[in-house]
Amino acid sequence: MELMPYTIATALFSHLDPLIAAIDWAGKMQEWVDKHGPGIIAGALSGVLVLLVGFVLIRIIVAMLARVLRRRKVSTLLERFLLMITRRALGVVAIVVALSELGLDVAPLIAGLGIGGFILGFAFQETLGNLAAGLMLLINEPFKEGDWIEAAGTSGTVTDLTIMATTLATGDNKLVTVPNRKVWGDKIVNFNALKTRRVDMVFGVAYSSDIGTVIGVINAVVTAHPMVHKEPAPKIAVGELMDSSINLVVRPWCDTPNFWAVKFDLTRQIKEALDRENIEIPFPQMDLHVRDIANSRVA
């Protein structure tokens, strides 16, 4: 019974051990803060200041670059790409400098990014292929925004070109996104690259028609159209001798934006002119001969 107070005191002190350890840790933290706190606060303020100044400088540099690119009449797609790359690259530099101001060693981070990029290069070969193809498209500029092109089996108006994909708006108003690797690796047909285009049409007339008269009628319609160029002069000639028709090729020239208007107008106007002159436009026909089998047997 005499050992009871000692036992109680021992038990109480054993429960106080975590508290004593916490007090000791707090003391050490206080010493560390007293020693390093001012430097940390100064580094944090310096890092924030670097970021603020850096982002302001980035906006100024990007704006200056945009003015230079517009002065040099760089395409909209290439301008957008260069500004994006510049903005992101300078942003990374500003963040790295801010981290170094905090006292962090950024050398391992940069080395890690290099190794990580090397590893990711093998994992994302197709993505890198699209990236490389996007760069080639931006540098060589086989088309620009607003051009009607045919590429990778798709036709449409170019609405956007990023470093990864090309977006086309089809004639029936659908958006098609094509990976740049397929666009660059295939034939690209740009229908808007040149100022003028030739409209190719074919009209068939009956063999009984007078070719000279037919050519004269078609030529009068073509040359009267206000969007058809005088030079080079429209070409109208016999193209093929088919089974049931003589096919004449009609090839006028016009400004590229007027291509479809000229094609649609002339198709209708030539048809109406041939009808007025009673020039037959043949079409496939089938003659059906019916035999009266019952009467033929009686005979």
C-alpha positions as CSV (number, residue, x, y, z in Angstrom):
1,M,0.0,0.0,0.0
2,E,3.0,2.4,0.6
3,L,4.0,2.1,-3.1
4,M,0.6,3.4,-4.3
5,P,1.6,7.1,-4.6
6,Y,4.8,6.2,-6.6
7,T,2.8,4.0,-8.9
8,I,0.3,6.7,-9.6
9,A,3.0,9.3,-10.2
10,T,4.8,7.0,-12.6
11,A,1.5,6.3,-14.5
12,L,0.8,10.1,-14.8
13,F,4.3,10.9,-16.1
14,S,4.1,8.0,-18.7
15,H,0.9,9.6,-20.1
16,L,2.6,13.0,-20.2
17,D,5.4,11.7,-22.5
18,P,3.6,12.6,-25.8
19,L,2.8,16.0,-24.5
20,I,6.4,16.6,-23.5
21,A,7.5,15.4,-27.0
22,A,5.0,17.8,-28.6
23,I,6.3,20.7,-26.5
24,D,9.9,19.8,-27.5
25,W,9.0,19.6,-31.2
26,A,7.1,23.0,-31.0
27,G,10.2,24.5,-29.4
28,K,12.4,23.2,-32.2
29,M,10.0,24.5,-34.8
30,Q,10.0,27.9,-33.1
31,E,13.8,28.0,-33.3
32,W,13.7,27.0,-37.0
33,V,11.1,29.6,-37.8
34,D,13.1,32.2,-35.9
35,K,16.2,31.3,-37.8
36,H,14.7,30.7,-41.3
37,G,11.4,32.5,-41.2
38,P,12.5,35.9,-42.5
39,G,14.3,34.2,-45.4
40,I,11.2,32.2,-46.3
41,I,8.9,35.2,-46.2
42,A,11.4,37.2,-48.2
43,G,11.7,34.4,-50.8
44,A,7.9,34.0,-51.0
45,L,7.4,37.7,-51.6
46,S,10.2,37.7,-54.1
47,G,8.7,34.7,-55.9
48,V,5.2,36.3,-56.1
49,L,6.8,39.5,-57.3
50,V,8.7,37.6,-60.0
51,L,5.5,35.9,-61.2
52,L,3.6,39.2,-61.3
53,V,6.3,41.0,-63.2
54,G,6.9,38.0,-65.4
55,F,3.2,37.7,-66.4
56,V,3.1,41.5,-67.2
57,L,6.3,41.2,-69.3
58,I,4.8,38.1,-71.1
59,R,1.7,40.1,-72.1
60,I,3.9,42.9,-73.4
61,I,6.2,40.6,-75.3
62,V,3.3,38.6,-76.8
63,A,1.6,41.8,-77.9
64,M,4.7,43.1,-79.5
65,L,5.2,39.8,-81.3
66,A,1.6,39.9,-82.5
67,R,2.2,43.3,-84.1
68,V,5.3,42.1,-85.8
69,L,3.6,39.1,-87.2
70,R,0.6,41.1,-88.5
71,R,3.0,43.6,-90.1
72,R,4.7,40.7,-91.9
73,K,1.3,39.4,-93.0
74,V,1.7,36.0,-91.4
75,S,-1.3,33.7,-91.7
76,T,-3.8,33.7,-88.9
77,L,-3.1,30.0,-88.1
78,L,0.7,30.5,-87.9
79,E,0.3,33.7,-85.9
80,R,-2.0,31.9,-83.4
81,F,0.4,29.1,-83.0
82,L,3.5,31.2,-82.5
83,L,1.8,33.4,-79.9
84,M,0.6,30.3,-78.0
85,I,4.1,28.7,-78.0
86,T,5.7,32.0,-76.9
87,R,3.2,32.6,-74.1
88,R,3.6,29.1,-72.7
89,A,7.4,29.0,-73.0
90,L,7.8,32.3,-71.2
91,G,5.2,31.2,-68.6
92,V,7.3,28.1,-67.8
93,V,10.5,30.3,-67.5
94,A,8.7,32.7,-65.1
95,I,7.5,29.8,-62.9
96,V,11.0,28.3,-62.7
97,V,12.6,31.6,-61.8
98,A,9.9,32.1,-59.1
99,L,10.6,28.7,-57.6
100,S,14.3,29.4,-57.5
101,E,13.5,32.6,-55.6
102,L,11.8,30.5,-53.0
103,G,15.1,28.7,-52.4
104,L,14.2,25.5,-54.2
105,D,16.8,23.7,-56.3
106,V,15.2,23.7,-59.8
107,A,18.1,21.7,-61.4
108,P,16.6,18.3,-60.5
109,L,13.2,19.5,-61.7
110,I,14.6,20.5,-65.1
111,A,16.5,17.2,-65.4
112,G,13.4,15.3,-64.4
113,L,11.4,17.1,-67.1
114,G,14.0,16.1,-69.7
115,I,14.0,12.5,-68.7
116,G,10.2,12.5,-68.5
117,G,9.9,14.0,-71.9
118,F,12.2,11.3,-73.3
119,I,10.1,8.6,-71.8
120,L,6.8,10.1,-72.9
121,G,8.2,10.4,-76.4
122,F,8.1,6.6,-76.8
123,A,4.7,6.4,-75.2
124,F,3.1,9.0,-77.4
125,Q,4.7,8.5,-80.8
126,E,1.4,9.1,-82.6
127,T,0.7,12.3,-80.7
128,L,4.2,13.5,-81.5
129,G,3.6,12.6,-85.1
130,N,0.5,14.9,-85.1
131,L,2.6,17.6,-83.5
132,A,5.4,17.4,-86.1
133,A,2.8,17.3,-88.9
134,G,1.1,20.4,-87.4
135,L,4.4,22.3,-87.4
136,M,5.0,21.4,-91.0
137,L,1.5,22.5,-92.0
138,L,2.0,25.8,-90.1
139,I,5.4,26.4,-91.7
140,N,4.6,25.4,-95.3
141,E,1.1,26.8,-95.2
142,P,-0.6,24.6,-97.9
143,F,-3.9,26.2,-96.8
144,K,-5.1,29.0,-94.5
145,E,-8.2,29.6,-92.4
146,G,-11.3,29.9,-94.6
147,D,-9.9,27.8,-97.5
148,W,-12.0,25.0,-99.0
149,I,-9.7,21.9,-99.1
150,E,-9.8,18.2,-99.6
151,A,-7.5,16.2,-97.4
152,A,-7.4,12.7,-95.8
153,G,-10.6,11.9,-97.7
154,T,-12.6,14.8,-96.3
155,S,-13.6,18.1,-98.0
156,G,-14.6,21.3,-96.2
157,T,-13.7,24.8,-95.1
158,V,-10.8,25.1,-92.7
159,T,-12.1,26.6,-89.5
160,D,-9.1,25.9,-87.2
161,L,-5.6,24.4,-87.2
162,T,-3.9,23.5,-84.0
163,I,-0.6,21.7,-83.5
164,M,-2.6,18.4,-83.2
165,A,-5.5,18.5,-85.6
166,T,-7.2,20.3,-88.4
167,T,-10.9,21.2,-88.2
168,L,-13.1,21.3,-91.3
169,A,-16.7,22.5,-91.8
170,T,-18.3,20.3,-94.5
171,G,-20.8,21.5,-97.1
172,D,-23.7,20.2,-95.0
173,N,-22.5,22.0,-91.9
174,K,-20.7,19.3,-90.0
175,L,-17.4,19.8,-88.2
176,V,-14.8,17.2,-88.9
177,T,-11.5,17.0,-86.9
178,V,-8.7,15.3,-88.8
179,P,-5.4,14.4,-87.1
180,N,-2.6,16.5,-88.6
181,R,-0.5,13.3,-89.3
182,K,-3.2,12.2,-91.8
183,V,-3.6,15.6,-93.4
184,W,0.2,16.1,-94.0
185,G,0.7,12.5,-95.0
186,D,-2.0,12.6,-97.7
187,K,-2.7,14.7,-100.8
188,I,-4.0,18.2,-100.0
189,V,-6.2,19.9,-102.6
190,N,-6.7,23.6,-102.0
191,F,-9.6,24.9,-104.1
192,N,-9.1,28.5,-102.9
193,A,-5.3,28.9,-103.3
194,L,-5.5,30.5,-106.8
195,K,-7.6,33.6,-107.8
196,T,-9.2,31.9,-110.8
197,R,-10.7,28.5,-111.5
198,R,-12.0,26.7,-114.6
199,V,-15.5,25.4,-114.6
200,D,-15.7,22.0,-116.3
201,M,-19.1,20.9,-117.7
202,V,-20.2,18.3,-120.2
203,F,-23.4,18.5,-122.3
204,G,-24.6,15.7,-124.5
205,V,-26.6,16.3,-127.7
206,A,-28.2,13.9,-130.3
207,Y,-26.2,12.7,-133.3
208,S,-28.7,14.4,-135.5
209,S,-27.7,17.8,-134.1
210,D,-25.6,20.3,-136.1
211,I,-22.4,20.6,-134.1
212,G,-21.7,24.1,-135.3
213,T,-25.1,25.4,-134.3
214,V,-24.9,23.7,-130.9
215,I,-21.4,25.3,-130.2
216,G,-22.8,28.7,-131.3
217,V,-25.8,28.4,-128.9
218,I,-23.6,27.3,-126.0
219,N,-21.0,30.0,-126.7
220,A,-23.6,32.8,-126.7
221,V,-24.9,31.7,-123.3
222,V,-21.4,31.4,-121.8
223,T,-19.9,34.6,-123.1
224,A,-23.1,36.5,-121.9
225,H,-22.6,35.5,-118.3
226,P,-21.2,38.5,-116.3
227,M,-18.9,36.4,-114.1
228,V,-17.2,34.5,-117.0
229,H,-13.8,35.8,-117.9
230,K,-13.1,37.0,-121.4
231,E,-9.5,35.9,-121.1
232,P,-8.7,33.1,-121.2
233,A,-11.6,32.6,-123.6
234,P,-14.1,29.8,-122.8
235,K,-13.3,26.5,-124.5
236,I,-16.2,24.6,-126.2
237,A,-15.4,21.5,-128.1
238,V,-16.5,17.9,-128.9
239,G,-15.1,15.8,-126.1
240,E,-16.5,12.3,-126.7
241,L,-18.7,10.3,-129.1
242,M,-20.8,8.2,-126.8
243,D,-23.3,5.4,-127.6
244,S,-26.3,7.7,-127.8
245,S,-24.9,11.2,-127.6
246,I,-22.2,13.6,-128.7
247,N,-20.6,15.0,-125.6
248,L,-19.4,18.6,-125.7
249,V,-17.0,20.0,-123.1
250,V,-17.7,23.5,-121.9
251,R,-14.8,25.1,-119.9
252,P,-15.2,28.8,-118.9
253,W,-13.0,30.6,-116.4
254,C,-14.1,32.7,-113.5
255,D,-13.0,34.1,-110.1
256,T,-12.6,31.4,-107.5
257,P,-15.4,32.7,-105.2
258,N,-17.8,32.7,-108.2
259,F,-17.2,29.0,-109.2
260,W,-20.4,27.5,-108.0
261,A,-22.6,30.4,-109.1
262,V,-21.2,30.2,-112.6
263,K,-21.6,26.4,-112.7
264,F,-25.2,26.4,-111.5
265,D,-26.2,29.4,-113.7
266,L,-24.7,28.0,-116.9
267,T,-26.0,24.5,-116.4
268,R,-29.6,25.9,-116.3
269,Q,-29.1,28.5,-118.9
270,I,-27.5,26.2,-121.5
271,K,-30.3,23.6,-121.0
272,E,-32.9,26.3,-121.6
273,A,-31.1,27.6,-124.6
274,L,-30.8,24.2,-126.2
275,D,-34.5,23.6,-125.6
276,R,-35.4,26.9,-127.3
277,E,-33.4,25.8,-130.4
278,N,-35.1,22.3,-130.4
279,I,-31.7,20.7,-129.9
280,E,-32.2,17.3,-128.4
281,I,-30.4,16.3,-125.2
282,P,-30.6,12.5,-125.4
283,F,-31.3,10.3,-122.4
284,P,-31.2,6.5,-121.9
285,Q,-34.3,4.9,-123.3
286,M,-35.6,1.3,-123.4
287,D,-37.9,0.0,-126.2
288,L,-40.2,-2.7,-124.9
289,H,-41.6,-5.1,-127.6
290,V,-44.7,-7.1,-126.5
291,R,-45.6,-10.3,-128.3
292,D,-49.0,-11.9,-128.3
293,I,-47.9,-15.5,-127.6
294,A,-51.4,-17.0,-127.7
295,N,-52.2,-15.5,-131.2
296,S,-48.8,-16.5,-132.5
297,R,-49.4,-20.1,-131.6
298,V,-52.8,-20.2,-133.4
299,A,-51.2,-18.7,-136.5
